[in-house]
Amino acid sequence: MSIAMRHAAEGAVTHPAVRDLPRTWLGGLPIAVLDLPATADLIVTAVGRHPAHGRPLIMTSANSQVVSRCRREPATAALFAHADVISADGQPLVIASRILGDHPLPERVATTDLFPNVARRAEELGLSFYLFGATEDENRRAFERIRARFPRLCIAGRSHGYLGGAALERRVAEINAAAPDIVWVALGVPREQAFCARFARALGNVGVLKTSGGLFNFLSGSRARAPLWMQQAGLEWAFRIAQEPRRLFLRYALTSPHAIYLLARSRRLSPSHVATSEHAS
């Protein structure tokens, strides 16, 4: 049984906002069975259900590359085990769930699509954001474009993600003092998951930590998304490789076949199957 499996099977997910959340096991990870609007609703609801003297709800996302890395890298799997919610940010996971999963996923929940949904709700409800991650230039440009698109949105602060040591700890204290409802953490896998696991308890005034990958690059306009038909067909990886072949070709060549293998074995990697197998042995 993987670390992520054991974490969920032992009932470690106890945040009040997600105790009854439906999940399906894909490639060894418990994926939330929620569509885009329901995921946005969960985020804003979690802010209102933030436990006193508790920690934020930790939300992250998985795609095929994450599935492969979690299986190959126990340390990465352990970081994902800290998350209360793992959304499917990859069309291959949606397709696999409809063929092999116990509960088919309604749609892909890409963080780039999720952000404007949550921002609109935040404007209506008066919730605040903090933007943490990316370079200073990317973070600033994303901030400026967000302010132009959502003029009524309260942004409690922002910071680039290239911090470490005492500087990082001071920034975490500043974020907690600002008490934003939702912090968007855009550091990339697995740095953003490590940040959430390490600092969740120090961010007791925050309602939700949402890992965000390259979100700020898309919001700033420095990176373009694949056409919708490629996203729906599960071909966004091909679009990304065409944009950055030297950086991404080898990564996808190594991880995609492994991820397909793991997704095809989703039933065998579920906790119920593992428990049955261990009992039988």
C-alpha positions as CSV (number, residue, x, y, z in Angstrom):
1,M,0.0,0.0,0.0
2,S,1.4,3.4,-0.9
3,I,1.8,6.2,1.6
4,A,-1.1,8.1,0.1
5,M,-3.3,5.0,0.2
6,R,-2.5,4.4,3.8
7,H,-3.1,8.0,4.8
8,A,-6.7,8.0,3.4
9,A,-7.5,4.4,4.5
10,E,-6.6,5.2,8.1
11,G,-9.0,8.2,8.1
12,A,-6.3,10.9,8.3
13,V,-8.5,13.3,6.3
14,T,-10.4,15.0,9.0
15,H,-11.0,18.6,7.9
16,P,-14.7,19.3,8.5
17,A,-15.2,20.6,4.9
18,V,-14.3,17.3,3.3
19,R,-15.4,14.5,5.6
20,D,-18.1,13.2,3.2
21,L,-16.3,14.0,0.0
22,P,-16.7,11.3,-2.7
23,R,-13.4,10.0,-4.1
24,T,-12.3,7.5,-6.7
25,W,-8.9,5.8,-6.7
26,L,-6.9,6.3,-9.9
27,G,-3.3,5.2,-10.3
28,G,-2.9,4.9,-6.5
29,L,-4.3,8.4,-5.6
30,P,-7.7,9.3,-4.1
31,I,-9.2,11.8,-6.6
32,A,-12.2,14.0,-5.7
33,V,-15.3,13.2,-7.6
34,L,-16.3,16.9,-8.2
35,D,-16.9,19.0,-11.3
36,L,-15.5,22.6,-11.6
37,P,-18.4,24.5,-10.0
38,A,-18.6,22.0,-7.1
39,T,-14.8,22.4,-6.5
40,A,-15.2,26.2,-6.4
41,D,-18.1,25.8,-4.0
42,L,-16.0,23.5,-1.8
43,I,-13.2,26.1,-1.5
44,V,-15.5,29.0,-0.5
45,T,-17.4,26.7,1.9
46,A,-14.2,25.6,3.5
47,V,-13.4,29.2,4.3
48,G,-16.6,29.4,6.4
49,R,-15.9,26.1,8.1
50,H,-12.3,26.8,9.0
51,P,-11.8,25.2,12.5
52,A,-10.7,27.5,15.3
53,H,-7.0,27.1,16.1
54,G,-6.8,24.6,13.2
55,R,-5.1,24.6,9.9
56,P,-6.2,25.5,6.4
57,L,-7.9,23.0,4.0
58,I,-5.1,21.8,1.7
59,M,-6.1,21.3,-1.9
60,T,-3.9,20.0,-4.7
61,S,-4.2,18.5,-8.1
62,A,-2.9,15.5,-10.0
63,N,-2.2,14.7,-13.6
64,S,-0.5,11.8,-15.3
65,Q,2.9,13.0,-14.4
66,V,1.9,13.3,-10.8
67,V,0.5,9.8,-10.8
68,S,3.9,8.5,-12.1
69,R,6.0,10.5,-9.7
70,C,4.0,9.5,-6.7
71,R,4.5,5.8,-7.6
72,R,8.3,6.2,-8.3
73,E,9.1,8.7,-5.5
74,P,7.8,7.8,-2.0
75,A,8.7,11.3,-0.7
76,T,6.4,12.9,-3.3
77,A,3.6,10.5,-2.4
78,A,4.1,11.4,1.2
79,L,3.6,15.1,0.4
80,F,0.4,14.4,-1.6
81,A,-0.8,12.4,1.4
82,H,-1.0,15.6,3.4
83,A,-3.7,17.0,1.0
84,D,-7.3,17.0,2.0
85,V,-8.5,17.1,-1.6
86,I,-6.8,16.0,-4.8
87,S,-8.5,17.2,-8.0
88,A,-8.0,15.7,-11.5
89,D,-6.0,18.3,-13.5
90,G,-5.6,16.0,-16.4
91,Q,-8.0,14.6,-19.0
92,P,-6.4,11.1,-19.0
93,L,-7.5,10.7,-15.3
94,V,-11.1,11.6,-16.3
95,I,-11.0,9.1,-19.2
96,A,-9.5,6.4,-17.0
97,S,-12.2,7.0,-14.3
98,R,-15.0,6.4,-16.8
99,I,-13.5,3.1,-17.9
100,L,-11.9,1.7,-14.7
101,G,-12.8,3.8,-11.7
102,D,-15.5,3.1,-9.2
103,H,-17.0,6.6,-9.7
104,P,-16.5,8.4,-13.0
105,L,-15.2,11.9,-12.8
106,P,-17.6,14.5,-14.2
107,E,-14.9,16.6,-15.8
108,R,-11.3,17.8,-15.5
109,V,-10.7,20.4,-12.9
110,A,-7.8,22.5,-14.2
111,T,-6.6,25.1,-11.7
112,T,-6.5,27.7,-14.5
113,D,-10.2,27.2,-15.0
114,L,-10.9,26.9,-11.3
115,F,-9.3,30.3,-10.4
116,P,-11.8,32.6,-12.2
117,N,-14.7,30.5,-10.8
118,V,-13.4,31.0,-7.3
119,A,-12.5,34.7,-7.9
120,R,-16.1,35.5,-9.0
121,R,-17.5,33.9,-5.8
122,A,-14.9,35.7,-3.7
123,E,-16.0,39.0,-5.2
124,E,-19.6,38.3,-4.2
125,L,-18.7,37.0,-0.7
126,G,-15.9,39.5,0.1
127,L,-13.3,36.8,0.4
128,S,-9.6,37.6,0.1
129,F,-6.7,36.0,-1.9
130,Y,-3.0,35.9,-1.4
131,L,-0.8,35.1,-4.4
132,F,2.4,33.2,-3.5
133,G,4.8,31.8,-6.0
134,A,6.5,32.2,-9.4
135,T,9.1,34.9,-10.1
136,E,8.6,38.5,-9.0
137,D,7.9,39.6,-12.6
138,E,5.4,36.8,-13.2
139,N,3.7,37.3,-9.9
140,R,3.4,41.0,-10.3
141,R,2.0,40.7,-13.9
142,A,-0.5,38.1,-12.8
143,F,-1.6,40.4,-9.9
144,E,-2.1,43.3,-12.2
145,R,-4.2,41.3,-14.7
146,I,-6.2,39.8,-11.9
147,R,-7.0,43.2,-10.5
148,A,-8.1,44.4,-13.9
149,R,-10.3,41.4,-14.5
150,F,-11.8,41.2,-11.0
151,P,-11.8,44.8,-9.7
152,R,-13.9,44.0,-6.6
153,L,-11.6,41.1,-5.5
154,C,-9.7,41.7,-2.3
155,I,-6.0,40.6,-2.6
156,A,-4.5,40.7,0.8
157,G,-0.9,40.4,-0.5
158,R,1.4,38.7,-3.0
159,S,5.0,37.4,-3.0
160,H,7.3,35.6,-5.4
161,G,8.2,32.1,-4.5
162,Y,12.0,32.2,-4.5
163,L,12.5,32.3,-0.7
164,G,14.2,30.0,1.7
165,G,15.4,29.8,5.3
166,A,14.6,32.7,7.6
167,A,13.2,34.8,4.7
168,L,10.6,32.1,3.9
169,E,9.6,31.8,7.6
170,R,9.2,35.5,7.8
171,R,7.0,35.6,4.7
172,V,4.9,32.8,6.1
173,A,4.4,34.8,9.3
174,E,3.4,37.8,7.2
175,I,0.9,35.7,5.2
176,N,-0.7,34.4,8.4
177,A,-0.8,38.0,9.9
178,A,-2.6,39.2,6.7
179,A,-5.2,36.3,7.3
180,P,-6.2,35.8,3.6
181,D,-9.1,33.4,3.1
182,I,-7.4,31.6,0.2
183,V,-3.7,31.3,-0.6
184,W,-2.8,30.3,-4.2
185,V,0.6,28.5,-3.9
186,A,2.3,28.3,-7.3
187,L,5.7,26.7,-6.7
188,G,5.4,23.6,-8.9
189,V,5.5,19.9,-7.9
190,P,6.6,19.0,-5.4
191,R,7.8,22.3,-3.9
192,E,4.2,23.6,-3.4
193,Q,3.1,20.4,-1.7
194,A,6.1,20.6,0.5
195,F,5.2,24.2,1.4
196,C,1.7,23.2,2.4
197,A,2.8,20.2,4.4
198,R,5.5,22.2,6.3
199,F,3.6,25.4,7.0
200,A,-0.1,24.5,7.2
201,R,0.0,24.6,11.0
202,A,1.8,28.0,10.9
203,L,-1.0,29.4,8.7
204,G,-3.8,29.0,11.2
205,N,-5.5,32.3,10.0
206,V,-5.8,31.0,6.4
207,G,-8.9,29.2,5.2
208,V,-7.6,27.3,2.2
209,L,-4.2,26.5,0.7
210,K,-4.6,25.7,-3.0
211,T,-1.5,24.5,-5.0
212,S,-1.5,26.1,-8.4
213,G,1.5,24.9,-10.5
214,G,2.0,27.3,-13.5
215,L,-1.2,29.2,-12.8
216,F,0.5,32.6,-12.5
217,N,2.2,32.1,-15.9
218,F,-1.2,31.7,-17.5
219,L,-2.7,34.6,-15.6
220,S,0.2,36.8,-16.5
221,G,-0.2,36.0,-20.2
222,S,3.4,34.6,-20.6
223,R,2.1,31.1,-21.3
224,A,-0.8,30.2,-23.6
225,R,-3.2,27.3,-23.1
226,A,-3.9,24.6,-25.6
227,P,-7.1,24.9,-27.8
228,L,-10.2,23.6,-26.1
229,W,-10.5,20.6,-28.4
230,M,-7.0,19.5,-27.4
231,Q,-7.8,19.9,-23.7
232,Q,-11.0,17.8,-24.0
233,A,-9.2,15.1,-26.0
234,G,-6.5,14.8,-23.4
235,L,-3.8,16.2,-25.8
236,E,-2.7,19.3,-23.9
237,W,0.6,17.5,-23.3
238,A,1.3,17.6,-27.0
239,F,0.6,21.4,-27.1
240,R,2.9,21.9,-24.2
241,I,5.7,19.8,-25.8
242,A,5.4,21.9,-29.0
243,Q,5.9,25.0,-26.9
244,E,8.8,23.8,-24.8
245,P,10.2,20.6,-26.6
246,R,13.7,20.7,-25.0
247,R,12.3,21.0,-21.4
248,L,9.3,18.7,-21.7
249,F,9.9,16.0,-24.3
250,L,12.0,13.7,-22.1
251,R,9.7,14.3,-19.1
252,Y,6.6,13.2,-20.9
253,A,8.4,10.3,-22.7
254,L,9.5,8.9,-19.3
255,T,6.3,9.5,-17.3
256,S,3.4,9.1,-19.7
257,P,3.7,5.3,-20.4
258,H,4.2,4.7,-16.7
259,A,1.1,6.7,-15.9
260,I,-1.0,4.9,-18.4
261,Y,0.1,1.6,-16.9
262,L,-0.8,2.8,-13.4
263,L,-4.2,4.2,-14.5
264,A,-5.0,0.9,-16.2
265,R,-4.3,-0.9,-12.9
266,S,-6.4,1.5,-10.8
267,R,-8.6,-1.2,-9.4
268,R,-5.6,-3.2,-8.2
269,L,-4.1,-0.1,-6.6
270,S,-7.3,0.8,-4.6
271,P,-7.1,0.4,-0.8
272,S,-9.9,-2.2,-0.8
273,H,-8.0,-4.4,-3.1
274,V,-4.7,-3.9,-1.2
275,A,-6.5,-4.7,2.1
276,T,-7.9,-7.9,0.6
277,S,-4.6,-8.9,-0.8
278,E,-2.7,-8.3,2.5
279,H,-5.4,-10.2,4.5
280,A,-5.1,-13.1,2.1
281,S,-1.4,-13.3,2.4
